[in-house]
Amino acid sequence: MDIRAYIEKETGLPTAEVAFTKPQKLPFIAILDRTDDDGDDYHAQLLSHDLTVEFYAARIDAENEKKIEAAFAKQGWKVTKDREWISEEKMFETIYTTNFIEKR
């Protein structure tokens, strides 16, 4: 699964893996996806994801947060949500974390 493309399609927000190479206008999303292969000795048929989705916005943006959360729910991903204020950037960061297993 192309998680970046999925999140961008479902939310309509600019989305990058890890970081954008150029400054972005708020709001936007950055994803970090740590993966591990698993399976039997000869076939890595399972891919375990530890996914972090960081949503950046100038204000608390419930409308876009609902879109992000709906994308998670559509996949059956259970998430943890946290929020921080980044004072030097004058923006909110809402952080979603989840883990799930993908069958290949």
N, C-alpha and C positions, 0 to 999 in steps of 0.2 A: 504494500500500500504506500502510495506517495502521500504521506501525512501533510506535508506543506501544502500541496495542491488541494487536498481534501479540505483543510481548514480554510484556505483562501476561498474556495468555491462556496462553502457553506456559509461563510460570514460576509463575503464581499470586501474584506479588509486586506490591505497589503500584508503579505506574510513572507518571512524569510527564515531560512535555516540558520540558526545561531545569531546572525547579524546582517543588516543591510550594508552594502558597500558604499552607499551614499546616504546623506541625511534624509529622513522621511518626515512628512507632515503627520501629525497626530490625527487620528488613532492608527496604530499598526500593531502587528503581532510578530514575535520572534519565537521559534520553536527550537528546543534542544531535545534530541532523541538518542538516548544511549541504548544500544541493542546488544543482545547476546544470542548466539545460535545454540540450538540444542537438538537432540535427537539421538538415534542409535549410533553405533560406531561408524557407519558408512553413509548416513544420510542426516543432514542438518535440516529437519523438517519443521522445526519450531523456531520462531523468532520472538524473543522476549523484548519488550519495549519498556523503558523507563522514560516517560515523556513529560517534559515541562513546556508549558505554553505560557508565554509572557505577553500580556496585553497592556499596551501603553496608551494613555489618554490624558488629555488636559484636565478632565474632571472625572468623577465617578460616572461611568457611562453604562447604566443598567440595560439600555437597549442593545448595545453591542455585546455586553456580557451574556445576555439571554441567547444571542445567536451562537456564541462560542459554546455555551452550556448545552444548547440544543444539538450542536454537532457532536458533542461527547455522548449525549443521551442516545442519539441515533445509532451510534456504534456500541452502545452498552458499556461505555467506559465510566467507571466510578472515579470521581475526582476529588481532590482536596483543593480548596481555594484560600488564598491569602492575598492581602493587599498592603502596599507600601506607598508612601509619599516620597518621591525623590526630589528633595528641596533644591539641589543645585540645577536640576533640569526643569523644575516646576511642572512635574507631571506625576500622575498616579501609575503604578505598576500593579496589575492584578495577575497573580501567579497561580496557575492551575498545574497540579501534578497528578499523574496517573501511571499505572502500569497495566500492561495487557500482553497476551500472547497471540501471535499471528501464526496460523498454519500456512505452510507453503504448498 
